[in-house]
Amino acid sequence: MSAKEKAQKPEDLTRLFVERANEGDAAGIAALYEENAVMAYPPGSRTVGRAAIQDLWEKILVNVPRFELEPPLPTLITGDIALTSTLARDGAGARAQVARRQPDGSWLRLLDQPEFVTPAP
């Protein structure tokens, strides 16, 4: 796991993701997830586990995409579980993540729904 900065609050995970993605750091992105995390990506499928998430991001980052922070929605926390979400900049909907506080007090993603689209009216 990367020795980089850890998320001290759930909201840090999105910022750290954007920083690491823009650095092309697939291992750093994977380090933001619990060992058995589940990511609902690519659309219509699931990527399960930190190693699979790293492999997926290695493939995505080859194309050198550029990420920007998106407006956060209020974080909902109960005990050691948090729901974070952001509004997609393109207006297509929102992204949602469930994070869990770790024994050292940092936070990691447990569930990630990066492509949640709001249906058109």
C-alpha positions in Angstrom: 0.0 0.0 0.0 1.2 3.5 -0.8 3.0 5.5 1.9 1.3 8.6 0.6 -1.0 10.9 2.6 -4.0 9.1 4.1 -7.5 10.5 4.2 -8.1 12.0 7.7 -11.8 12.6 6.9 -14.0 11.0 4.4 -14.1 14.0 2.2 -10.3 13.8 1.7 -10.7 10.7 -0.4 -12.1 12.6 -3.5 -9.3 15.1 -3.4 -6.6 12.4 -3.0 -8.2 10.4 -5.8 -8.0 13.5 -8.2 -4.4 14.2 -7.2 -3.3 10.6 -7.7 -5.2 10.2 -10.9 -3.6 13.3 -12.4 -0.2 12.0 -11.3 -0.9 8.7 -13.2 -0.6 6.8 -9.8 -2.8 3.7 -10.1 -1.2 2.2 -7.0 -1.9 5.4 -5.1 -5.5 5.3 -6.2 -5.9 1.7 -5.2 -4.4 2.5 -1.8 -7.6 4.7 -1.2 -9.7 1.5 -1.1 -10.1 -1.3 1.4 -8.6 -4.6 0.4 -12.0 -6.1 -0.6 -13.6 -2.9 -1.8 -16.2 -3.0 -4.7 -16.2 -0.4 -7.5 -19.2 -0.3 -9.8 -17.1 0.3 -12.9 -16.9 -0.2 -15.8 -20.6 0.6 -16.2 -22.8 -2.4 -15.8 -20.1 -4.5 -14.0 -18.1 -4.6 -10.8 -14.4 -4.4 -10.0 -13.7 -6.2 -6.7 -10.6 -5.9 -4.6 -7.7 -3.4 -4.3 -5.5 -5.4 -6.8 -8.3 -5.4 -9.5 -9.0 -1.7 -8.9 -5.3 -0.9 -9.4 -5.3 -3.0 -12.6 -8.3 -1.2 -13.9 -6.8 2.3 -13.1 -3.5 1.3 -14.8 -5.5 0.6 -18.0 -7.5 3.9 -17.7 -4.5 6.1 -16.9 -2.6 5.0 -20.0 -4.8 7.5 -21.9 -3.7 10.3 -19.5 -7.2 11.6 -18.6 -7.4 14.8 -16.6 -9.6 14.9 -13.5 -11.0 17.9 -11.6 -12.6 18.2 -8.2 -16.4 18.1 -8.4 -18.7 19.9 -6.0 -19.3 17.8 -2.9 -22.7 17.0 -1.4 -22.9 16.9 2.4 -21.2 13.8 3.9 -23.4 11.5 6.0 -21.5 9.8 8.8 -22.7 7.2 11.4 -20.0 5.7 13.6 -17.2 4.4 11.4 -19.2 4.5 8.1 -19.6 7.5 5.8 -21.5 8.2 2.6 -19.7 10.8 0.4 -20.9 12.1 -3.0 -20.2 14.7 -5.6 -22.2 16.3 -8.4 -20.8 15.4 -11.8 -19.4 18.5 -13.5 -21.1 17.6 -16.8 -24.5 17.6 -15.0 -25.1 13.9 -15.7 -25.8 13.1 -12.1 -23.8 12.3 -9.0 -21.1 9.9 -7.8 -21.3 8.2 -4.4 -18.9 6.3 -2.2 -19.1 4.5 1.1 -16.0 4.9 3.3 -15.0 3.2 6.5 -12.8 4.6 9.3 -9.7 2.4 9.7 -8.1 1.4 13.1 -5.6 4.2 12.7 -8.4 6.8 12.3 -7.9 7.3 8.5 -10.6 6.5 6.0 -10.8 4.2 3.0 -13.4 3.6 0.3 -15.4 0.4 0.7 -18.0 0.9 -2.1 -17.6 3.2 -5.1 -20.3 4.2 -7.5 -18.5 6.5 -9.9 -21.1 6.6 -12.7 -24.4 7.1 -11.0 -26.6 8.9 -13.6 -29.8 10.8 -12.8 -32.5 9.9 -15.3 -33.8 12.7 -17.5 -37.2 14.1 -16.5 
